[in-house]
């Protein structure tokens, strides 16, 4: 049974939301109202570069000694929602998880076709590990299409160095069925 809040959110999703033949510009316009919300004052956003990829850290200032890190790849159908539109989501994760959160600003299709997004996530993941984040303190995750993006970097990197396997790798999927 769905909560009232989830039912309210799903009622906003258009019936043709994930149509495979949808024009990417139409998808971007359709997703725009779901993103770009303000970041709460207790979450600090710090932009950085990890492995050559623009990224952002999200720190809940109420938990300044957070020991774990969540590497989160955002959703958006691989065609929409650049990092600037997703700051609110990184802030929400930091707030809810009590962890430091970092998100890469991977390149979007169709301007940057496959495997650009995957390569960017792998580069950012390597940059994160190269910057001193210990894999046993790392949760790798994503929402919607971003749920699949971190799996390739994790496994590709882990096959070269078993010490680089993250502590956990959950993902959140989306559904348009009602």
C-alpha positions as CSV (number, residue, x, y, z in Angstrom):
1,X,0.0,0.0,0.0
2,X,1.4,3.4,-1.0
3,X,1.6,6.3,1.4
4,X,-0.5,9.4,0.7
5,X,2.6,11.3,-0.2
6,X,3.8,8.8,-2.7
7,X,0.3,8.6,-4.3
8,X,0.3,12.4,-4.6
9,X,3.7,12.5,-6.2
10,X,2.8,9.7,-8.7
11,X,-0.3,11.6,-9.7
12,X,1.9,14.3,-11.1
13,X,3.7,11.9,-13.4
14,X,2.4,12.2,-17.0
15,X,1.2,8.9,-18.5
16,X,3.8,9.2,-21.3
17,X,6.6,10.0,-18.9
18,X,9.1,7.4,-19.9
19,X,8.1,6.8,-23.6
20,X,11.2,5.5,-25.4
21,X,10.5,7.6,-28.5
22,X,10.2,10.9,-26.6
23,X,12.3,13.8,-27.8
24,X,15.1,14.5,-25.3
25,X,14.2,18.2,-25.2
26,X,10.6,17.3,-24.3
27,X,11.9,15.0,-21.5
28,X,14.1,17.8,-20.2
29,X,11.1,20.2,-20.2
30,X,8.9,17.5,-18.5
31,X,11.4,16.8,-15.7
32,X,12.2,20.5,-15.0
33,X,9.4,21.1,-12.5
34,X,10.6,18.1,-10.4
35,X,14.1,19.7,-9.9
36,X,15.9,22.8,-8.9
37,X,14.4,23.1,-5.4
38,X,16.2,25.2,-2.7
39,X,18.9,23.6,-0.5
40,X,18.2,23.9,3.2
41,X,20.5,26.3,5.1
42,X,22.0,23.5,7.2
43,X,23.5,21.7,4.2
44,X,26.7,23.1,2.7
45,X,27.3,22.6,-1.0
46,X,30.9,22.6,-2.2
47,X,31.7,22.2,-5.8
48,X,34.9,20.3,-6.7
49,X,36.5,18.3,-9.5
50,X,37.0,14.5,-9.0
51,X,38.9,12.7,-11.7
52,X,38.4,15.6,-14.1
53,X,34.6,15.6,-13.6
54,X,32.8,18.5,-12.0
55,X,31.2,17.3,-8.8
56,X,29.7,18.6,-5.6
57,X,29.9,17.6,-2.0
58,X,26.9,18.0,0.3
59,X,27.6,18.3,4.0
60,X,24.9,18.5,6.7
61,X,26.5,21.0,9.1
62,X,24.5,19.4,12.0
63,X,26.8,16.3,11.5
64,X,30.2,17.8,10.9
65,X,32.0,14.6,11.8
66,X,30.2,12.3,9.3
67,X,32.5,9.4,8.7
68,X,30.9,7.8,5.7
69,X,30.5,9.0,2.2
70,X,27.7,8.3,-0.3
71,X,28.7,8.5,-4.0
72,X,25.4,9.3,-5.7
73,X,24.7,9.3,-9.4
74,X,21.6,11.4,-10.1
75,X,18.7,10.4,-12.3
76,X,17.2,12.2,-15.3
77,X,17.0,9.5,-18.0
78,X,20.6,10.2,-19.0
79,X,19.4,13.2,-20.9
80,X,18.3,15.7,-18.3
81,X,18.9,17.2,-14.9
82,X,22.5,18.4,-14.7
83,X,24.1,18.7,-11.3
84,X,22.9,22.3,-10.7
85,X,19.3,21.1,-10.9
86,X,20.0,18.2,-8.5
87,X,21.7,20.1,-5.6
88,X,18.5,19.8,-3.6
89,X,18.6,16.0,-3.9
90,X,22.2,15.8,-2.7
91,X,21.2,17.9,0.3
92,X,18.2,15.7,1.0
93,X,20.5,12.6,1.0
94,X,23.0,14.3,3.3
95,X,20.2,15.3,5.6
96,X,18.5,11.9,5.7
97,X,21.6,9.6,5.6
98,X,23.8,11.5,8.0
99,X,26.7,11.0,5.6
100,X,28.7,13.2,3.4
101,X,27.3,13.0,-0.1
102,X,29.1,13.6,-3.4
103,X,27.6,13.7,-6.9
104,X,29.3,13.8,-10.2
105,X,28.0,16.1,-13.0
106,X,28.1,13.4,-15.7
107,X,27.7,14.5,-19.4
108,X,24.2,14.1,-20.8
109,X,23.0,12.5,-24.0
110,X,22.4,13.0,-26.8
111,X,25.1,15.7,-26.9
112,X,27.4,13.2,-25.3
113,X,26.4,9.7,-26.3
114,X,27.1,6.4,-24.5
115,X,29.4,5.7,-22.8
116,X,30.1,9.3,-21.7
117,X,28.0,9.2,-18.5
118,X,29.5,5.9,-17.5
119,X,33.1,7.2,-18.2
120,X,32.4,10.3,-16.1
121,X,31.1,8.3,-13.2
122,X,34.1,6.0,-13.3
123,X,36.5,8.9,-13.5
124,X,34.8,10.7,-10.5
125,X,34.8,7.4,-8.5
126,X,38.5,6.9,-9.2
127,X,39.1,10.6,-8.2
128,X,37.2,10.0,-5.0
129,X,39.3,7.0,-4.1
130,X,42.4,8.7,-5.2
131,X,41.5,11.6,-2.9
132,X,41.6,9.4,0.2
133,X,38.1,8.1,0.7
134,X,38.3,4.6,2.0
135,X,36.1,2.1,0.2
136,X,34.9,0.5,3.5
137,X,33.4,3.9,4.4
138,X,31.7,4.3,1.0
139,X,28.2,3.7,-0.1
140,X,27.7,3.9,-3.9
141,X,24.1,4.6,-5.1
142,X,21.9,6.4,-7.5
143,X,18.3,7.2,-8.3
144,X,16.3,6.1,-11.4
145,X,18.7,5.8,-14.3
146,X,21.5,6.9,-12.0
147,X,20.9,3.7,-10.1
148,X,22.7,1.8,-12.8
149,X,25.5,4.3,-13.5
150,X,27.6,3.5,-10.4
151,X,27.6,-0.2,-10.9
152,X,29.9,-0.1,-13.9
153,X,32.5,2.1,-12.1
154,X,32.5,0.0,-9.0
155,X,32.9,-3.3,-10.7
156,X,35.3,-2.0,-13.3
157,X,37.5,-0.5,-10.6
158,X,37.1,-3.4,-8.2
159,X,38.2,-6.0,-10.8
160,X,41.6,-4.1,-10.9
161,X,41.9,-3.7,-7.2
162,X,39.8,-5.6,-4.7
163,X,40.5,-3.1,-2.0
164,X,38.3,-0.6,-4.0
165,X,35.0,-2.4,-3.5
166,X,32.5,-0.1,-1.7
167,X,30.9,-1.1,1.6
168,X,27.5,-1.0,0.0
169,X,25.9,-0.3,-3.4
170,X,22.1,0.3,-3.3
171,X,20.2,1.9,-6.0
172,X,16.7,3.5,-6.2
173,X,14.6,2.7,-9.2
174,X,11.7,4.7,-10.6
175,X,8.4,3.4,-11.9
176,X,5.7,5.1,-13.9
177,X,3.1,2.4,-13.4
178,X,0.2,3.3,-11.2
